[in-house]
Amino acid sequence: MKYLLIALISLFSHAQTLEIKTVYTFDINSTINPATFRYLEKGFKKLDKNSLALIKLNTPGGLVSTTKEILTLFGNSEFPIAIWVSPEGSSATSAGALISAGADYLFMNDGTNIGAATPITSTGENIGKNNKDNKTPDSSDLRAKAINDLVSLTKSLCEAKERNANAFALMISQAKSFTSKEAMEQNVINQITNTTGEITQYLNKKKFTHKSTDYELIINSPEFIELNQSILDQILNVLSHPQLAYILFLLGAALIYFELQAPGGFVAGALGLISLLIAAIGFQVLPINFAALGLIALSLVLFVMESYITSYGILFLGAMGCLLFGSLLLFDTPDSLLVLDKKVIFSTVASLTAIFGYIGYLFYKDSTRTTSNNFFVPTGKKGKVFKVLDLHQPTKYQIKVEGQFWNAISSESLEPGDLVEVIDSDKEKKELVLEIKKSV
């Protein structure tokens, strides 16, 4: 009876097997930013329970907010996740170390390092660092709050993954960094590996725990599929860099200030709004979907403005850029319920470009053929005298008619601000000069 009971316990306590048929590889070789989370989230949609996510990691760090989103993404996944700090010379620094703590398995290539995860500001200073003048006595509390939060988070992750929690705590509190050999000795990583074959060989028959259920991984000659970043993700990755986002924010603010100081052109203001929307994506102030809608709405506004403002095509180019970039962002998100073929987006933008380009060509062609005898003359239109140019008879003035400035002559004596009516143009002169009279 005793042996039967032991056999039954052994039978029911035996871990279930999980066969890994496909290994999906991701490559993160940048800062940790919203584009990184978007790349992983889109890729994870393609994996199932019989898949392994292998993330090659080389990062100097990034945003804590994005790091926590990635860790939450790891926790909600039903498949095993392995991080591999590779190739030689790579590092999982700062946010990279925190992300590594949340992986089910952690590997490092020879010649790599992990750690230095003390939180800092965008200027490179420690969060909550006391000023020399001690004007911020509570800044040490802010530093302790940030560090303790991250230490508690990584300890929880390490305890769940059976790693050395104290070593990860030192990475945060004391900016400790470990080489691959030191990390192996400190039980920070599972193994030092230099090839994907070594990783799959190590993981074969290893334990994987998901939602309190233990599985035994079975990996025999799996299929490897690379999930590379799309061109749009690569562009987002560049734009989401904190320093570039900060520069775009300052540029956008400066252009809008310039527009307010010298209103009328609207070109500076439009470019400023575009810069601010892109900076908002980098700062995570706006979700990508909302920013995409903002870019599309701005493109429609710029199209209308181009019809009324002489911008020599600048507003049109800005509108086409906003329409293309905003459309790609809006319909390329992982949780989008509406899927739009990119061919439709590109063909629409190409058609609009061709139409407006042809119209622009016709205007240019007509302008090159214009002579002094076929200039448009606003005969019968009314305007105002802007200033007096020459007091000789007939007196020469500069007038404004329907938003345009013209040189004009009149036999009457006029003052700035007087209402005038265009009679005709002086065709005998080489330059176009209107003939005007006083209007009531």
NUDOVEX-895384 format. One record per residue (C-alpha): y negated, x negated, z negated. Coordinates in steps of 0.5 Angstrom, whole numbers, padded with zeros to 4 digits, always signed. Layout:
// residues N
YXZ...
// end
This chain:
// residues 440
+0000+0000+0000-0005-0006-0002-0004-0009+0005-0004-0003+0009-0011-0002+0005-0013-0009+0007-0011-0008+0014-0015-0001+0015-0021-0004+0012-0021-0010+0017-0020-0005+0023-0026-0001+0021-0030-0007+0019-0029-0010+0026-0035-0011+0030-0035-0007+0037-0036-0011+0043-0042-0011+0048-0041-0014+0055-0047-0017+0058-0046-0017+0065-0053-0018+0067-0058-0024+0065-0066-0022+0066-0070-0028+0066-0078-0028+0064-0083-0033+0065-0089-0033+0060-0093-0040+0062-0100-0037+0059-0104-0035+0053-0101-0028+0050-0106-0023+0052-0105-0016+0055-0102-0018+0061-0097-0021+0058-0095-0015+0054-0095-0011+0061-0091-0016+0064-0085-0015+0059-0086-0008+0058-0085-0007+0066-0079-0011+0066-0076-0008+0060-0075-0002+0063-0070-0005+0068-0065-0007+0063-0060-0003+0060-0055-0004+0054-0051-0009+0058-0057-0013+0059-0059-0020+0056-0067-0021+0056-0068-0029+0057-0075-0031+0056-0078-0038+0058-0084-0039+0053-0089-0044+0054-0096-0042+0051-0101-0044+0047-0102-0038+0043-0106-0032+0044-0108-0025+0041-0105-0023+0034-0106-0015+0037-0102-0017+0043-0097-0021+0039-0095-0015+0034-0095-0010+0041-0089-0015+0043-0086-0015+0037-0086-0008+0037-0083-0008+0044-0077-0012+0041-0076-0008+0036-0075-0002+0040-0070-0005+0045-0063-0003+0045-0061-0010+0048-0061-0017+0046-0067-0021+0047-0067-0029+0047-0073-0034+0047-0072-0041+0050-0078-0045+0049-0077-0049+0056-0078-0054+0060-0079-0060+0056-0086-0061+0054-0087-0054+0053-0089-0051+0046-0089-0044+0042-0095-0045+0039-0099-0040+0034-0098-0033+0037-0092-0036+0041-0088-0038+0034-0089-0031+0031-0086-0028+0038-0080-0033+0037-0079-0030+0030-0078-0023+0033-0073-0025+0038-0065-0024+0037-0064-0031+0039-0068-0037+0039-0067-0044+0043-0071-0050+0045-0071-0055+0050-0071-0062+0048-0078-0065+0048-0081-0058+0046-0084-0056+0039-0086-0050+0035-0091-0048+0030-0098-0049+0028-0099-0041+0027-0105-0041+0023-0110-0035+0025-0116-0038+0028-0122-0034+0031-0124-0035+0038-0129-0041+0037-0123-0045+0034-0125-0044+0027-0120-0042+0021-0121-0034+0020-0125-0034+0013-0127-0041+0013-0132-0042+0008-0139-0044+0010-0142-0050+0007-0148-0046+0005-0143-0041+0001-0147-0035+0004-0140-0032+0005-0136-0033-0002-0131-0027+0000-0129-0031+0007-0123-0034+0003-0121-0027+0002-0121-0025+0009-0117-0032+0011-0112-0030+0005-0111-0023+0008-0110-0025+0015-0105-0031+0013-0101-0026+0008-0100-0021+0013-0097-0025+0018-0093-0029+0013-0090-0022+0011-0089-0020+0018-0085-0026+0020-0081-0026+0013-0079-0019+0015-0077-0021+0022-0073-0028+0020-0069-0024+0014-0067-0019+0019-0065-0025+0024-0062-0030+0019-0067-0035+0020-0071-0040+0015-0077-0035+0013-0080-0041+0009-0081-0045+0015-0084-0040+0019-0089-0038+0013-0091-0046+0013-0093-0045+0020-0098-0040+0019-0100-0042+0012-0100-0050+0013-0100-0050+0021-0094-0053+0020-0090-0055+0027-0083-0057+0028-0080-0061+0034-0073-0058+0037-0069-0063+0032-0073-0061+0026-0073-0054+0028-0065-0054+0029-0064-0058+0022-0069-0053+0018-0065-0047+0021-0071-0044+0025-0067-0044+0032-0060-0042+0034-0059-0048+0038-0062-0054+0043-0060-0052+0050-0063-0055+0056-0059-0050+0061-0058-0043+0062-0051-0044+0062-0051-0047+0055-0055-0041+0053-0049-0036+0055-0044-0041+0053-0047-0041+0046-0048-0033+0046-0041-0031+0048-0037-0028+0042-0044-0029+0038-0046-0023+0033-0051-0018+0035-0054-0013+0031-0058-0007+0033-0060-0001+0028-0055-0003+0023-0049-0004+0028-0046-0010+0029-0043-0012+0036-0040-0018+0039-0043-0021+0045-0038-0022+0051-0041-0026+0056-0037-0028+0062-0040-0031+0069-0046-0026+0068-0051-0024+0074-0058-0028+0073-0064-0024+0076-0071-0027+0075-0077-0022+0074-0083-0026+0076-0090-0023+0075-0093-0019+0081-0100-0022+0084-0103-0016+0080-0100-0018+0073-0102-0026+0075-0109-0023+0076-0109-0019+0070-0107-0025+0066-0113-0030+0069-0118-0024+0067-0115-0023+0060-0116-0030+0058-0121-0029+0052-0126-0035+0054-0126-0032+0061-0127-0025+0058-0132-0027+0054-0136-0030+0060-0135-0024+0064-0138-0020+0058-0144-0024+0058-0145-0024+0065-0145-0017+0065-0150-0016+0060-0154-0021+0063-0154-0017+0070-0155-0010+0066-0161-0013+0063-0164-0016+0069-0163-0009+0072-0167-0006+0067-0173-0011+0067-0173-0010+0075-0170-0003+0077-0170-0001+0084-0164-0005+0087-0158-0003+0083-0154-0009+0086-0155-0013+0079-0153-0007+0075-0147-0005+0079-0144-0012+0079-0146-0012+0071-0142-0006+0070-0136-0008+0074-0136-0015+0070-0136-0011+0063-0130-0006+0065-0126-0012+0067-0128-0016+0060-0126-0009+0057-0119-0010+0059-0119-0017+0057-0122-0015+0050-0117-0009+0049-0123-0005+0048-0120+0000+0054-0113+0001+0055-0111-0001+0062-0111+0006+0065-0118+0008+0062-0121+0002+0065-0117+0003+0072-0120+0010+0072-0127+0007+0070-0126+0002+0076-0125+0008+0081-0130+0012+0079-0135+0007+0079-0133+0005+0086-0135+0013+0088-0142+0012+0085-0143+0005+0089-0141+0008+0096-0146+0014+0095-0151+0008+0093-0150+0004+0099-0152+0010+0103-0159+0010+0100-0160+0003+0098-0161-0003+0102-0156-0008+0099-0154-0011+0106-0146-0009+0104-0146-0012+0097-0145-0005+0094-0140-0003+0099-0136-0010+0098-0136-0008+0090-0134-0001+0091-0128-0003+0096-0126-0008+0090-0127-0003+0085-0123+0002+0089-0117-0003+0090-0116-0006+0084-0117+0000+0080-0112+0004+0084-0107-0002+0083-0108-0002+0076-0107+0006+0075-0101+0007+0079-0097+0001+0077-0097+0002+0069-0090+0002+0066-0091+0009+0063-0094+0012+0069-0091+0019+0071-0094+0018+0078-0092+0013+0083-0096+0011+0089-0093+0007+0094-0098+0001+0095-0098+0001+0102-0102+0008+0102-0107+0004+0097-0108-0002+0102-0108+0003+0108-0113+0007+0105-0118+0001+0103-0116-0002+0110-0118+0004+0114-0125+0005+0110-0126-0002+0111-0125-0002+0118-0130+0005+0119-0135+0002+0115-0135-0005+0118-0135-0002+0125-0142+0002+0123-0145-0004+0120-0143-0008+0127-0147-0002+0131-0153-0003+0126-0153-0010+0127-0152-0010+0135-0158-0005+0135-0162-0009+0131-0161-0015+0135-0163-0011+0141-0170-0008+0138-0176-0010+0141-0183-0009+0139-0183-0002+0144-0177+0001+0141-0178+0000+0133-0178+0007+0129-0184+0009+0128-0185+0014+0122-0190+0018+0126-0193+0025+0122-0190+0022+0116-0195+0022+0110-0195+0016+0105-0200+0012+0100-0204+0006+0101-0201+0001+0097-0206-0005+0098-0212-0007+0102-0210-0013+0106-0216-0015+0111-0223-0012+0111-0225-0013+0118-0225-0007+0123-0221-0004+0123-0219-0005+0116-0211-0007+0115-0207-0004+0110-0200-0004+0107-0198+0003+0106-0191+0006+0103-0188+0011+0107-0181+0014+0104-0180+0008+0100-0181+0003+0106-0187-0002+0106-0191-0002+0113-0197-0006+0115-0202-0001+0118-0209+0000+0121-0215+0005+0120-0222+0006+0122-0223+0010+0116-0225+0006+0109-0219+0007+0104-0217+0005+0097-0210+0004+0094-0207+0010+0092-0210+0015+0098-0206+0019+0102-0205+0018+0109-0201+0020+0115-0198+0016+0120-0201+0017+0127-0198+0012+0132-0197+0005+0132-0201-0001+0135-0196-0003+0141-0201-0008+0144-0200-0013+0138-0193-0017+0137-0192-0014+0130-0191-0007+0129-0197-0004+0126-0198+0003+0124-0204+0007+0126-0206+0012+0120-0212+0017+0118-0213+0019+0111-0209+0026+0109-0211+0031+0104
// end
